């Protein structure tokens, strides 16, 4: 029995998986309404899953997550016309290819938020304009979002374009853009909060590099943060766009540790995961359709997984069975 299987058994029947054997990549700036899927355990190219169905414009800068076999995509702004932000959400049944169905609404129209899911609850934090609020969906329902708490740390605590991940009891918000960053507006701060009860975030530690537009994946113990952008040109980490990967032990506060490197530098990628493997897909520069994979519990460089069917950046990741 693997370590993750032993941990899953120790949690008991209460764990609703946010991970799974099928990974989804939904939408994105170039892909619009297109939803793509992969089998996480097998390398290869993505296939078409269905459509998000947003109209009259497709959207970008959305967020979302998954749990119990359902993926949610919400918020974002029009990719054309007035670039209006939205509060609506849709959901997909991960096991069955097809188009999205209507879900509930956010508490307000928003874009560039960061999400974290423990399978039961999807927390959605921050947003464009350096928002501090945290709201939540109960994934198995189609009810509207409710207030959860606020982000912390720094001048205002407000953040956009960070990376989120979670285990069954703790959610993590890493990096992003804010009014008090260490590299321009971009921060290295990591915050955490309970996934079991409403409340505010607390300081966790720091990433190895201050950056935003990064992606995150997690299993029952570890969170891994991948790629990102910073105005600080660090050639050892890819320049402005990063191939950096760092990780944390979710239940232990402290600074992140180097994990390895992606196969290419990227920002605005999306992450999906099984209990064993993380997959990072899409993003800006130099190949918007490339996917990488790695074993979450072991450090080391990522390997090539395959390519998207439709190249895109800024997709929303999810996984399930």
N, C-alpha and C positions, 0 to 999 in steps of 0.2 A: 504494500500500500504506500502511495507517495505521500510526501509531507502535506500537500494540499488536500488530498483525500482524507488524511487523518484529521486535519484541522476542520474540514467540512463536517466530518462525523462528530467532532467535539462541539460544534455549534448546534447540533441537533437539527430538528425538522424546521426550525424557524428561518433558515436561510433561503431567500428567493434569489436565484442566480441572475446576476447582471452580465454574466459571461455565457459562452456557449460554443457550439461547434460551427455555427454559421455567423459570419460577420457581414454587416451591412454598412455601406457608405451612401448616405442620402444627400442628394442635392449638391450644392457647391456653386461657386460663381460661374464656371464655364458649363457645368452639367445641367444647371437649372433644376427641373423637376425629376431628373433621372435618379433612380435608386439602383445600386449595384450590389452584388453579393459575392462572397467567397466561402469556401470551406476552409476553416482556419488551419486544420491539421494538415492540409495538402497544399503545396505550392501550386501556383498556376494563375491564369488571368481571371479577372472578375467577369461575371455574367449579368445581364439585365434582370432586374427584379420587378420593377414596376415604376409608378409615377407618384410624386407627392401631390400633384394636382393643383398647385397654387396658380391663380390667374387674377387679373389679366397679365401680370408680370411674374416671372420667376423671382426667387429670393436668394439672398446671400447673407452672410453674418448671422446665420441661425445657430441654434444650439439644440441639445437633446440628449437622450440616453436610452437605456434599455433595462428591462427586468421582466422575469416571468414569461419570456417569449414574445414580449411586445417592445417595439421601438417607438419613441416619441421624437418628433421634430417640431420645433416651435420658434416663434419670434422671427427676427431677421428683418431685412429691408428690401424693398423692390430693387431688382437689378436693372430697372429702366424707369422712365417717366420721372415722377417726383422723388424717387428713392425713399418712399414712406416706410416707417417702421410699423411692425404688426404685433398683435397680441395673440393671434390664433395659433392653434397647434393641430397636428394630425398624428395618427398612429398607424403602424404597420404590424401585421402578425408575421413574425420572423420565419416561421416554419412554412408559410404559404406565399409563394410569389404572387404579386398582384399590386394593385394601387392602394394608396393610403385612404383612411377614413377620418372623418372629423373627430377631434378630441375637444377638450375644454380650452379656456383662454388663460393667458397670463394675467397678472393683476394690472398690467399696463403694457402698452406697445413698447417694444425694446429690441435692441440688436447688440451683437458682440458680447453676449453673456457667456458664462462658464457654468457647466453642469457637472454633477456627480451623482451616481446612483448606487444604492445598495440592493437593487432588485425590487424593493418595495416602494421606496421613496426616491423621487428625482428632485434633487435640490438644484436651483437655478439662481446664480449669484452675479451681482455686478451688472455691467452693461455699458454701452456707449454713453459718454458724458461722465464716466467714472462714478457710476452708481454704487451705493453701499448696500442696497437691499438684497435679501435672500428670500426666495419664495419656493413653493414646492407643489408638485403633483403627486398624488397617490396613483401609481402607474396602472394598477389593475382597474381603476375606475375611468370615467371620462369627465370627471368633475373639474371645475376651474381651479386654478392655482390659488393657494393661500399664503399669507405671510409667514415666514419662519424666523427671521432675525436680521442681523446686519453683519457685514464684514468688519474687520478690525485693522489696526496697525498702520502707523504712518500718520501723515497730516490729516487725511480724511477717511482712510480705509477703502475708498472707492477704487474699483478696478474694472478694466475691460480686457478681453482677449487673453485670458489666462488658460491654464489647463486644470481639469478636474479629474479626480478618481476617488475611490472609496473602498472600504471593506464593509462587513456587515454592520458595524457600529460607528464608524468614523469617516467623515468626508474631508477631502483635501482640495484646497484652491491654491495653485502654484503660479507664481510669476504674473505676467500681464502688464498692462499699462495703467499708470496712475499719476497723481500730481506730485509724487515724491520718489520717483524712481532713482536708481543708482546709475542707469545708462540712459540718459535722456529721460523720457517718461517711463521707461521699462524697469521693472523691479525684480529683485531676487527673492522677495518674501514669500513664504509659504504659510498659509493659515489652515486651521482645522476646526471642525465643529462636529457635534454629535449628530448622527443620523437617526437617533432614536427619540429625540425630544427637541422641540423648538428652542431656539436660543441663538446667541451671537457667536461669531468666530473668535478664535484665540490664536496667538502667534505660535507657529510650529518650529520655524527655523528658516534657512536660506537655501536656495538653489545654488549650484556651482557657478552659474552665470546668470546675470540679470537679463531677462528676455521676455518677450510676449509672442503671441501667435504660435505657441507651442501646443503639443498634444500630449495626452496622458492615457495610460492603461493601468490596470491593477488586477491582482488576484486576491486571495484571502489575507495576504501578509504584506505585499510589496506594491508600491506605486512607482512607475517609470515615466519620466517626462522626456519628450523627444523633440528635437529640432527647435525652431523658433527664430525670432528676429531681434536684433539689437542695432541701434545706430553706431555702437562701438565696433569697429572693425578688428576682429580677433582672428588672424589667419590660422592659428592653431586649432580653431573651432569652426572654420569654414568661412570666415569673413563676417559680413553683416548677417546673412542667413546662416544658420548653424546646423552642423551634423551632430551636435552634442546630445548625449543621453545621460541622464542622472537618475538616481533612485533614492527612495526613502523606505524605511520600515514604518508602515502606517500607524501602528500603535505606539511608536517611540518618537517623541519629539526630538528635534535636532536637525542639523544641516544635511542636505543631500550629498551623495557620494557619486563619483564618476562611475558610469555603467559601461560605456563603450561609445562607439560611433555608428551613426547611420551610414548607409552606402553612399549617400549624397547629402549635401546641405539642402535644407528645406524649411519653409515656414508655412503656416496655415494648412497643415496636414490634419488628418483625422485618425483616431485610434480605435481599434476593436480588439477583443481578447477572448481566449478560452482560459481555463484555469492554468494552463501550461504556457501558452504562447501569446505574445502580443504582435499585432500587425499594424503598421503605420502606412497610410496611403495618401497619395496626392500631395498637393502643396505647390508653392511657387519655387521655381528655379532648381535645377535646370530641366527636370522632367516632371510634368504635372500629373502624369499617370502612373508613376512608379509606386510599388508597394515593397516594404521591407518587413522582415519578421525576426523575432528573437525569443529566447526562452526567458520568461520573466524572473524565474528564481536563480538564474546564473548570469553573472556579468559577462560581457564580451560584445564584440561588434555585431551589428545586424547583418542579415543576408538578404539577397534578392528573393522576393516572393513571386512577383509577376507584375502585370500591368492592369490598370483600369480598362474597362470597355469604353468608357467615355472619360477622357482626361479632365481633371478638375482640381481646384484648390478650395479649401474651406468647406469640405463636406462634413456631415455629422455622422459619427461612428456609433455603432450599436452591435450587440451580439445576443444570441440565444439559440434555442433548439425548437 
